[in-house]
């Protein structure tokens, strides 16, 4: 499969440094612009970024370490399938950190400005319900707002580093598999729980909210078994 046909063109000067190449390809993989099983060509990537193969190769090494790309001897370089095990691991990390954050937000309370930001994020989700990229950006904003609101904004970087496979499921499932209206309603409920200073309600709703991605992954395995790797062989 020709890579060039599937890669969006870039306007303006082409990036050449390894970090930019890495971040751009990583984003394309996460947002399903490059789909699992798609073959990558160092030559075509070099043309895309206006650079030699060396920085492209260095970026690919990092993406292999991230589990987003795989290099198969004698066969080539491919976008890796989504790892169900990694999705579950990311859900575990998110749950451990975000449940503690939302509980603290509900127990301590947060400034009115934080609640207003959360309402704005929900409004953005409603406006972007047919655009997976905008919807997911607003979704992440909602969660990050509460981390910032209780003074743990730096913890969100830990979540970001762990949730690449988690996000791939989100982009694969939106808007046709994951019930977007239900996700938005859960955000409204979380916000109401924080406003009501009810930590148990907030934590319970967030736990249910984060579990949707794993449940969705199991459904998607049946629909797209070639895109998702179930290391346990359970599904």
C-alpha positions in Angstrom: 0.0 0.0 0.0 1.4 3.4 -1.0 2.0 5.5 2.0 2.0 8.9 0.3 -1.7 8.5 -0.6 -2.7 8.2 3.1 -0.5 10.9 4.5 -1.9 14.4 4.8 0.2 17.1 3.1 1.9 19.7 5.2 1.7 23.4 4.4 4.7 25.7 4.8 8.3 24.6 5.6 8.8 20.9 6.2 9.9 19.8 9.6 13.3 18.1 9.7 14.2 17.5 13.4 13.7 14.1 14.9 11.3 15.3 17.6 8.9 16.9 15.1 9.0 13.9 12.9 8.3 11.6 15.9 5.5 13.7 17.2 3.9 14.1 13.8 3.9 10.4 13.0 2.8 9.5 16.5 -0.2 11.8 16.1 -1.0 10.3 12.8 -1.0 6.8 14.3 -3.0 7.7 17.3 -5.6 9.6 15.3 -5.9 6.7 12.8 -4.6 8.7 9.8 -2.2 5.8 9.7 -4.1 2.6 10.4 -2.9 -0.6 12.0 -1.1 -2.8 9.5 -0.2 0.0 7.1 3.3 -0.2 5.7 5.7 2.7 6.2 8.5 3.7 3.8 11.5 5.5 5.2 12.1 6.9 1.7 8.5 8.3 1.4 8.6 9.7 5.0 11.9 11.4 4.2 10.3 13.0 1.1 7.3 14.1 3.2 9.5 15.8 5.9 12.1 17.0 3.4 14.9 15.2 5.2 17.2 12.2 4.9 16.4 8.8 6.2 18.5 9.1 9.3 16.2 11.4 11.4 13.2 9.4 10.1 14.9 6.2 11.2 15.6 7.7 14.7 11.9 8.7 15.0 10.8 5.2 14.0 13.0 3.7 16.7 11.2 5.8 19.3 7.8 4.8 17.9 8.8 1.1 18.1 9.6 1.6 21.7 6.2 3.2 22.2 4.5 0.1 20.7 3.0 2.2 17.8 5.2 0.9 15.0 6.8 -2.5 14.4 9.7 -3.5 12.3 9.4 -7.0 10.8 12.6 -8.6 9.6 12.6 -9.2 5.8 9.1 -7.7 5.6 9.3 -4.0 6.4 8.0 -1.4 8.8 4.3 -1.3 9.7 1.9 0.6 12.0 1.4 -1.8 14.9 -2.0 -3.2 15.8 -3.7 -1.7 18.9 -2.6 -3.6 22.0 -5.5 -4.5 24.2 -3.1 -5.1 27.0 -1.7 -1.6 26.6 -5.3 -0.2 26.5 -6.0 -1.9 29.8 -2.7 -0.7 31.3 -3.5 2.9 30.3 -7.0 2.6 31.8 -5.4 1.4 35.0 -3.0 4.4 35.1 -5.7 6.8 34.3 -8.0 5.3 36.9 -5.4 5.4 39.6 -4.5 9.1 39.0 -7.8 10.6 37.8 -10.0 9.0 40.4 -7.8 10.4 43.2 -7.9 13.8 41.4 -11.7 13.9 41.0 -12.2 12.8 44.6 -10.0 15.6 45.9 -11.7 18.1 43.6 -15.1 17.1 45.0 -13.9 16.9 48.6 -12.0 20.2 48.6 -14.1 22.1 46.1 -12.6 24.0 43.1 -12.9 27.7 42.2 -15.8 28.8 40.1 -13.5 29.5 37.2 -12.5 25.8 37.1 -16.2 24.8 36.9 -16.8 27.3 34.1 -13.8 25.9 32.2 -15.3 22.4 32.6 -18.7 23.7 31.2 -16.9 25.2 28.3 -15.1 21.9 27.6 -18.5 20.1 27.6 -19.9 22.7 25.2 -17.0 22.2 22.9 -17.7 18.4 22.9 -21.3 19.0 22.0 -20.3 21.3 19.2 -17.7 18.8 17.9 -19.7 15.5 18.2 -19.2 14.7 14.5 -15.5 15.5 14.5 -13.4 12.9 16.4 -10.3 15.1 16.6 -12.0 18.1 18.1 -14.2 16.0 20.3 -11.2 14.1 21.8 -9.3 17.4 22.3 -12.3 18.8 24.3 -12.6 15.5 26.1 -9.0 15.6 27.3 -9.4 19.3 28.2 -12.3 18.4 30.5 -10.1 15.9 32.4 -7.1 18.1 32.5 -9.1 21.0 33.9 -9.7 19.2 37.2 -6.1 18.1 37.5 -5.1 21.8 37.1 -7.9 22.8 39.5 -6.5 20.9 42.4 -2.9 21.8 41.7 -1.8 18.5 40.1 -1.6 19.6 36.5 1.9 18.1 36.2 0.3 14.6 36.8 -1.5 14.9 33.5 1.8 14.5 31.6 2.0 11.0 33.2 -1.4 10.2 31.9 -0.5 11.6 28.4 2.6 9.4 28.3 0.6 6.2 29.0 -2.6 6.7 26.9 -1.5 6.4 23.3 -3.1 3.0 22.7 -6.1 4.1 24.8 -6.5 7.1 22.4 -6.2 4.9 19.3 -9.3 3.0 20.5 -11.1 6.3 21.0 -10.4 7.5 17.4 -11.2 4.1 15.9 -14.6 4.0 17.7 -15.7 7.6 17.3 -18.4 8.5 16.3 -20.0 5.2 15.3 -19.2 2.7 18.1 -18.7 4.8 21.3 -22.0 6.5 22.4 -20.9 10.1 22.3 -24.0 11.5 23.9 -23.5 9.1 26.8 -19.9 10.3 27.2 -21.0 13.9 27.3 -23.7 13.1 29.8 -21.2 11.4 32.0 -19.0 14.6 31.9 -22.1 16.6 33.0 -22.7 14.2 35.9 -19.0 14.4 37.0 -19.3 18.2 36.9 -22.5 18.1 39.0 -20.9 15.8 41.5 -17.9 18.1 42.0 -20.2 21.1 42.3 -22.3 19.1 44.9 -19.1 18.2 46.8 -20.0 14.5 46.5 -16.7 12.6 46.1 -18.3 9.1 46.0 -20.7 10.2 43.2 -17.9 11.8 41.2 -15.5 8.8 41.6 -18.2 6.3 40.7 -19.2 8.2 37.5 -15.6 8.7 36.4 -14.8 5.0 37.0 -17.7 4.0 34.7 -16.6 6.7 32.2 -13.0 5.3 32.0 -14.2 1.7 31.6 -16.0 2.5 28.4 -12.8 2.4 26.3 -11.9 -1.1 27.4 -15.5 -2.3 26.7 -15.4 -0.6 23.3 -12.1 -2.3 22.5 -13.6 -5.7 23.2 -16.5 -4.9 20.8 -14.0 -3.6 18.1 -12.0 -6.8 18.3 -15.1 -8.6 16.9 -15.6 -6.0 14.2 -11.9 -5.3 13.3 -9.8 -8.3 14.5 -7.0 -7.3 12.1 -6.6 -3.9 13.8 -6.4 -4.9 17.5 -4.1 -7.4 19.2 -5.5 -9.4 22.0 -2.4 -10.8 23.7 -4.5 -12.9 26.1 -6.4 -14.6 23.3 -9.5 -14.2 25.4 -11.6 -12.6 22.7 
